[in-house]
């Protein structure tokens, strides 16, 4: 891959600044390290999904007997599982990391929908537990505007190189995609959202409403809490994409949480619905958003009385119903309700230990 850059064709109808940004993408980027280290969990989760029983991936002793330092990662997992940036918070650590240039090209061309048409990968070195992959990438070419069965748009070709931490090349990938869906065939299609690594994902997750960023950490002390105090309302839009996220994050693949046909036919709900760990996690977040990271959840009770389904807003409200001391713990009891636009669904209660001014150093 050359780093000299340059494109044989850049759409002439684009603004000059956009054209120059596309040309800039044709120069090989700096290598940027993946946010995750290759781990047994990532490999195991990949294998359980594909039901791949290759002992190189699953059996450390077998992998070592074949000359490897440990379990080997499946080659195809390098593309996303071992390198995909986290979508939240964005940008992480106050900087905007390198995104897959596929998404940048879509934005610059004003083509909100992009699909992969061809991909070819050449593998040079195995990836093992403990490795951390880096990526460099560049835009190779853009086609003239084409009319396809999907609509009018452009094809573009990209190169991505995957590197190990010792500088050895893991894989060379060449991908061609087609972008389409511009409003009325115009050269620009305003993006609904601007945060996260993929505007398409953020649009589906209602990123504009969630805000992309964590709230500023609170620093509530027990002395500041008063009985009857109402906590700030937390609203989380629930949709199919978020249900897929939560199924993977909680490793709960019970089909009522990710399969609409099953949920409607067997569970008799209007759509897939969030699971118990997600409810508990949201209640815990709700309380620590209010109290701050120095607070400790001591007790959490959730009564599953109704379902929060894809298409609902999860609306969480809470009220302090008491405060007390138990030994060295300074406790607040909070009554919490998870509701949707249709009313209360899940009554909850939480006991949280808060820092006391008398104990602060």
FIVOTI-139489 format. One record per residue (C-alpha): residue number from 1; x, y, z. Coordinates in steps of 0.02 Angstrom, whole numbers, plus 32768, in hexadecimal, padded with zeros to 4 digits. Last residue first. Example, Ala and Ser with C-alpha at 12.3 -4.5 7.8 and 13.67 -1.06 7.14 Angstrom:
% residues 2
{r 2 {82AC 7FCB 8165}}
{r 1 {8267 7F1F 8186}}
***
This chain:
% residues 361
{r 361 {7DF5 828C 8A92}}
{r 360 {7D3C 826D 8A88}}
{r 359 {7CF2 820A 8B18}}
{r 358 {7C90 8296 8B6C}}
{r 357 {7C54 82D2 8AC3}}
{r 356 {7BFF 822C 8AAC}}
{r 355 {7C13 81C4 8A0F}}
{r 354 {7B75 816E 89D4}}
{r 353 {7B39 80BA 89E6}}
{r 352 {7AA8 8091 8973}}
{r 351 {7A0B 802D 8995}}
{r 350 {79A0 8014 88FC}}
{r 349 {78EB 7FEB 88DC}}
{r 348 {7893 7FBB 883C}}
{r 347 {77E6 7FBA 87EE}}
{r 346 {77E8 7F86 8737}}
{r 345 {7765 7FB3 86B6}}
{r 344 {7717 805C 86E0}}
{r 343 {76B7 80B3 8653}}
{r 342 {769A 80A3 8598}}
{r 341 {7724 811F 8569}}
{r 340 {7796 80A8 85C4}}
{r 339 {77BA 8096 867C}}
{r 338 {7847 805A 86ED}}
{r 337 {7821 808F 87A0}}
{r 336 {78A0 80AE 882A}}
{r 335 {788C 80BE 88E7}}
{r 334 {7930 80F5 8932}}
{r 333 {7975 80C8 89DC}}
{r 332 {7A0C 812E 8A10}}
{r 331 {7A99 80E8 8A7A}}
{r 330 {7B2D 8129 8ADD}}
{r 329 {7B8F 808B 8B02}}
{r 328 {7C04 8087 8B98}}
{r 327 {7B8A 8023 8C00}}
{r 326 {7AE3 8035 8BA9}}
{r 325 {7AB4 80EC 8B9B}}
{r 324 {7A11 8128 8B52}}
{r 323 {79B9 817F 8AC4}}
{r 322 {7907 8169 8A87}}
{r 321 {788D 816B 89F6}}
{r 320 {78FD 81BF 8975}}
{r 319 {7897 81C7 88D6}}
{r 318 {78B7 817E 882A}}
{r 317 {7888 8188 8773}}
{r 316 {78BF 811F 86DF}}
{r 315 {7870 812F 8633}}
{r 314 {7898 80A4 85B7}}
{r 313 {7854 80E7 8513}}
{r 312 {77FE 8061 84AF}}
{r 311 {7818 802A 83FA}}
{r 310 {7870 7F8A 842A}}
{r 309 {781A 7F4D 84C5}}
{r 308 {781A 7F77 857E}}
{r 307 {77B9 7EE9 85CC}}
{r 306 {774A 7EE8 8665}}
{r 305 {774A 7EAC 8719}}
{r 304 {7801 7E7C 8730}}
{r 303 {7820 7EB4 87E3}}
{r 302 {78D2 7EF1 87F9}}
{r 301 {792E 7EF9 889F}}
{r 300 {79DC 7F44 88B1}}
{r 299 {7A40 7F46 8952}}
{r 298 {7AE8 7F8F 8984}}
{r 297 {7B0D 7FFB 88EC}}
{r 296 {7BA9 8060 8914}}
{r 295 {7BB9 811C 88FF}}
{r 294 {7C65 8164 88DA}}
{r 293 {7C3B 8161 8820}}
{r 292 {7BB2 81E3 8832}}
{r 291 {7B09 81F0 8889}}
{r 290 {7A94 821E 87FA}}
{r 289 {7AEC 81C2 876D}}
{r 288 {7B0B 8139 87EE}}
{r 287 {7A50 8122 8809}}
{r 286 {7A1F 811D 8752}}
{r 285 {7AB5 80B0 8726}}
{r 284 {7A7E 802D 87A5}}
{r 283 {79CC 8035 8763}}
{r 282 {7A0C 8023 86B1}}
{r 281 {7A77 7F8E 86DE}}
{r 280 {79E9 7F37 8738}}
{r 279 {7976 7F4E 86A3}}
{r 278 {79FF 7F12 862D}}
{r 277 {7A1F 7E7A 869B}}
{r 276 {7964 7E51 8698}}
{r 275 {7952 7E50 85DB}}
{r 274 {7915 7ED4 8563}}
{r 273 {7883 7EAA 84F1}}
{r 272 {7869 7E69 8442}}
{r 271 {77C3 7E9F 83F9}}
{r 270 {7709 7EB0 8422}}
{r 269 {7715 7E26 84A4}}
{r 268 {76C2 7D7C 849B}}
{r 267 {7761 7D22 84D6}}
{r 266 {774D 7C98 8455}}
{r 265 {7710 7CED 83B7}}
{r 264 {773B 7DA4 83D2}}
{r 263 {77E2 7D87 8428}}
{r 262 {780E 7CF8 83B4}}
{r 261 {77E9 7D5C 8317}}
{r 260 {7845 7DF4 835C}}
{r 259 {78E7 7D94 8381}}
{r 258 {7963 7DF1 83F0}}
{r 257 {7924 7DF1 84A3}}
{r 256 {789F 7D6B 8491}}
{r 255 {7925 7CFD 8442}}
{r 254 {7985 7CDB 84E3}}
{r 253 {7A31 7D12 84AB}}
{r 252 {7A6A 7D57 8551}}
{r 251 {7B23 7D7D 8542}}
{r 250 {7B03 7E1C 85A5}}
{r 249 {7B60 7E89 8528}}
{r 248 {7B2A 7E1E 8494}}
{r 247 {7A71 7E23 84BE}}
{r 246 {7A81 7ED8 84F4}}
{r 245 {7AC6 7F0F 844C}}
{r 244 {7A41 7EAE 83ED}}
{r 243 {79BB 7F00 8459}}
{r 242 {7A0A 7FA9 8433}}
{r 241 {79F9 7F85 8379}}
{r 240 {7944 7F4F 838C}}
{r 239 {7910 7FEC 83E6}}
{r 238 {790E 8034 8495}}
{r 237 {791F 80EF 84B3}}
{r 236 {7969 8110 8560}}
{r 235 {791C 8199 85CB}}
{r 234 {7963 81C6 8676}}
{r 233 {7902 8239 86E9}}
{r 232 {7969 8299 8769}}
{r 231 {7950 8253 8819}}
{r 230 {78C3 8291 8886}}
{r 229 {78E7 82BF 893A}}
{r 228 {7862 8284 89B5}}
{r 227 {78E2 8265 8A3F}}
{r 226 {7977 82D7 8A2C}}
{r 225 {7A24 82B2 89EE}}
{r 224 {7AAE 8333 8A08}}
{r 223 {7AEE 82E2 8AA8}}
{r 222 {7B09 823F 8A4D}}
{r 221 {7B83 8294 89D6}}
{r 220 {7B69 82A7 891C}}
{r 219 {7BFE 82B8 88A9}}
{r 218 {7BB4 82AB 87FB}}
{r 217 {7C17 8274 8764}}
{r 216 {7BF1 82DC 86C8}}
{r 215 {7B70 827D 8662}}
{r 214 {7BB3 81FE 85EA}}
{r 213 {7BBB 8234 8533}}
{r 212 {7B61 81FA 8497}}
{r 211 {7ACD 826E 84B9}}
{r 210 {7A45 81EC 84D5}}
{r 209 {79C6 824D 846D}}
{r 208 {7A37 8271 83D9}}
{r 207 {7A73 81BE 83E3}}
{r 206 {79C7 817C 83B8}}
{r 205 {7A0E 80CC 83AB}}
{r 204 {79E0 80BF 82F2}}
{r 203 {7A2D 8167 82C9}}
{r 202 {7AC5 813E 8332}}
{r 201 {7AE1 809D 82D1}}
{r 200 {7AD5 80F7 8229}}
{r 199 {7B46 8183 8266}}
{r 198 {7BCD 8100 8287}}
{r 197 {7C5F 811D 82FD}}
{r 196 {7BF6 817F 8377}}
{r 195 {7BB9 8230 8366}}
{r 194 {7B78 8293 82D1}}
{r 193 {7ABF 8270 82C3}}
{r 192 {7A37 8289 8241}}
{r 191 {7AB7 8294 81B6}}
{r 190 {7A88 830F 812F}}
{r 189 {7A88 82BE 8082}}
{r 188 {7AF8 8314 8006}}
{r 187 {7B15 82F8 7F4E}}
{r 186 {7A5C 82F4 7F2B}}
{r 185 {7A04 8259 7EE8}}
{r 184 {795F 8289 7F37}}
{r 183 {79AC 8277 7FE3}}
{r 182 {7A48 820B 7FD4}}
{r 181 {7A25 8152 7FEC}}
{r 180 {7ABF 8104 7F9F}}
{r 179 {7B6D 80C5 7FC8}}
{r 178 {7BBE 802C 7F7B}}
{r 177 {7C52 7FD8 7FCD}}
{r 176 {7CF6 7F89 7F95}}
{r 175 {7D6E 7F3F 8015}}
{r 174 {7E26 7F13 800A}}
{r 173 {7E70 7EC7 80A7}}
{r 172 {7F26 7EA3 80D1}}
{r 171 {7F41 7E37 8169}}
{r 170 {7FB5 7E1C 81FE}}
{r 169 {804A 7E88 81CE}}
{r 168 {80D7 7E85 824E}}
{r 167 {80FA 7F25 82AD}}
{r 166 {8116 7ED4 8357}}
{r 165 {806B 7F12 8392}}
{r 164 {8017 7EB0 8308}}
{r 163 {7FDB 7F06 8269}}
{r 162 {7F39 7F07 8204}}
{r 161 {7F38 7F61 815C}}
{r 160 {7E9A 7FAC 8114}}
{r 159 {7E83 7FD6 805D}}
{r 158 {7DE6 802B 801B}}
{r 157 {7D82 8026 7F79}}
{r 156 {7CEF 8097 7F4F}}
{r 155 {7C4E 807E 7EF0}}
{r 154 {7BDF 8116 7ED9}}
{r 153 {7B26 813A 7EDC}}
{r 152 {7A7D 8125 7E88}}
{r 151 {7A00 80A5 7EC4}}
{r 150 {79FB 7FF5 7F07}}
{r 149 {79E2 7FA6 7E5B}}
{r 148 {7A7C 8005 7E23}}
{r 147 {7A9F 80AF 7DD3}}
{r 146 {7B54 80E6 7DDE}}
{r 145 {7BAB 818C 7E03}}
{r 144 {7C61 8183 7DD1}}
{r 143 {7CC6 810C 7E39}}
{r 142 {7D31 8137 7ECF}}
{r 141 {7DDF 80EE 7EEA}}
{r 140 {7E62 80B4 7F66}}
{r 139 {7E2A 8101 800B}}
{r 138 {7EAA 80DE 8091}}
{r 137 {7EC6 8079 812F}}
{r 136 {7F3A 8055 81BF}}
{r 135 {7F03 7FE4 824B}}
{r 134 {7F50 7FA8 82EF}}
{r 133 {7F30 7F01 8341}}
{r 132 {7F50 7EDB 83F9}}
{r 131 {7F93 7E2E 841E}}
{r 130 {7F78 7DDD 84C7}}
{r 129 {7F1F 7D42 8486}}
{r 128 {7F62 7D19 83DA}}
{r 127 {7F5A 7D5E 8329}}
{r 126 {7FA6 7CF8 829C}}
{r 125 {8010 7D48 8214}}
{r 124 {8001 7D70 815A}}
{r 123 {7F48 7D69 812F}}
{r 122 {7F0A 7DAA 8086}}
{r 121 {7E5B 7DF3 808A}}
{r 120 {7DE4 7E12 7FF9}}
{r 119 {7D3F 7E6E 8006}}
{r 118 {7CB8 7E93 7F88}}
{r 117 {7C0D 7EEA 7F88}}
{r 116 {7C0A 7F34 8037}}
{r 115 {7B70 7F9F 8057}}
{r 114 {7B60 8059 8079}}
{r 113 {7AC5 80BD 80A2}}
{r 112 {7AD6 8175 80D2}}
{r 111 {7B21 81B1 802F}}
{r 110 {7B53 8267 8044}}
{r 109 {7BFB 824A 7FEF}}
{r 108 {7C5A 828C 8086}}
{r 107 {7BED 822C 8101}}
{r 106 {7BFB 8187 80A4}}
{r 105 {7CB6 819F 8092}}
{r 104 {7CC8 81BC 814D}}
{r 103 {7C68 811D 8173}}
{r 102 {7CD2 80B2 8100}}
{r 101 {7D6B 8105 814D}}
{r 100 {7D5B 808F 81E0}}
{r 99 {7D6D 810B 826D}}
{r 98 {7E0F 814F 82B4}}
{r 97 {7DF5 818E 8362}}
{r 96 {7DA8 8234 8391}}
{r 95 {7DF4 8272 8431}}
{r 94 {7DB2 829E 84DD}}
{r 93 {7DD3 81F5 852B}}
{r 92 {7D56 81A3 84B7}}
{r 91 {7D01 8212 8435}}
{r 90 {7C7E 81D5 8448}}
{r 89 {7C4F 8172 84E2}}
{r 88 {7C19 80FD 8498}}
{r 87 {7C2C 80AE 83ED}}
{r 86 {7CBD 8040 8420}}
{r 85 {7D3E 802D 8397}}
{r 84 {7D3F 7F8C 8330}}
{r 83 {7DE8 7F35 8330}}
{r 82 {7DE1 7E85 8375}}
{r 81 {7D2B 7E5D 8350}}
{r 80 {7D26 7EC3 82AF}}
{r 79 {7D9F 7E8E 8226}}
{r 78 {7E10 7E22 8291}}
{r 77 {7D87 7DA3 82B4}}
{r 76 {7D99 7D5C 8203}}
{r 75 {7E40 7D0D 822E}}
{r 74 {7E01 7CAD 82C7}}
{r 73 {7E6C 7CE1 835C}}
{r 72 {7EF2 7C68 8399}}
{r 71 {7EFC 7C26 844B}}
{r 70 {7FA9 7C2C 8495}}
{r 69 {8060 7C45 8469}}
{r 68 {8051 7BE2 83C8}}
{r 67 {80C1 7B51 8397}}
{r 66 {8040 7ACC 8371}}
{r 65 {8047 7A82 8420}}
{r 64 {8025 7B31 8461}}
{r 63 {7F81 7B38 83FF}}
{r 62 {7F4F 7A8D 8442}}
{r 61 {7F74 7AC1 84F5}}
{r 60 {7F11 7B63 84DE}}
{r 59 {7E77 7B08 849D}}
{r 58 {7DEC 7B71 8451}}
{r 57 {7E31 7BD1 83BC}}
{r 56 {7EB5 7B55 8382}}
{r 55 {7E39 7ACD 83B2}}
{r 54 {7DC8 7AFE 831F}}
{r 53 {7D18 7AE1 835F}}
{r 52 {7CBF 7B6F 8305}}
{r 51 {7C0B 7B7A 833F}}
{r 50 {7C01 7C24 82E6}}
{r 49 {7BBC 7C80 837E}}
{r 48 {7C15 7C10 83FC}}
{r 47 {7CB8 7C2B 839E}}
{r 46 {7CAC 7CE9 839C}}
{r 45 {7C81 7CEC 8455}}
{r 44 {7D14 7C7B 847B}}
{r 43 {7D8E 7CE8 8419}}
{r 42 {7D52 7D89 846C}}
{r 41 {7D55 7D36 8517}}
{r 40 {7E02 7CEB 84FE}}
{r 39 {7E46 7D99 84E0}}
{r 38 {7E8F 7E04 8455}}
{r 37 {7EAA 7EB0 84A0}}
{r 36 {7E26 7F33 8482}}
{r 35 {7E28 7FEA 844E}}
{r 34 {7E84 7FBC 83AE}}
{r 33 {7F25 801A 838B}}
{r 32 {7F31 809F 8306}}
{r 31 {7FAC 8099 8276}}
{r 30 {7FBE 8140 8220}}
{r 29 {7F55 8152 8186}}
{r 28 {7F83 8123 80D5}}
{r 27 {7F5C 81B1 8060}}
{r 26 {7EBA 819F 7FFE}}
{r 25 {7E59 81E9 8091}}
{r 24 {7EA8 8291 806B}}
{r 23 {7E60 828B 7FBB}}
{r 22 {7DB5 8276 8009}}
{r 21 {7DD5 830B 807B}}
{r 20 {7E0B 8371 7FE3}}
{r 19 {7D6B 834A 7F87}}
{r 18 {7D05 837A 8020}}
{r 17 {7D5E 8422 802B}}
{r 16 {7D43 843E 7F71}}
{r 15 {7C88 8425 7F7E}}
{r 14 {7C4A 8389 7F25}}
{r 13 {7C07 8391 7E73}}
{r 12 {7CAE 835A 7E2A}}
{r 11 {7CA7 82AD 7E74}}
{r 10 {7D5D 8277 7E92}}
{r 9 {7DB2 8207 7E14}}
{r 8 {7E62 81C4 7DFD}}
{r 7 {7E84 81DA 7EB6}}
{r 6 {7F25 820C 7F0C}}
{r 5 {7F85 81C8 7F9E}}
{r 4 {8041 81BC 7FB2}}
{r 3 {8033 813F 8040}}
{r 2 {8047 80A8 7FCE}}
{r 1 {8000 8000 8000}}
***
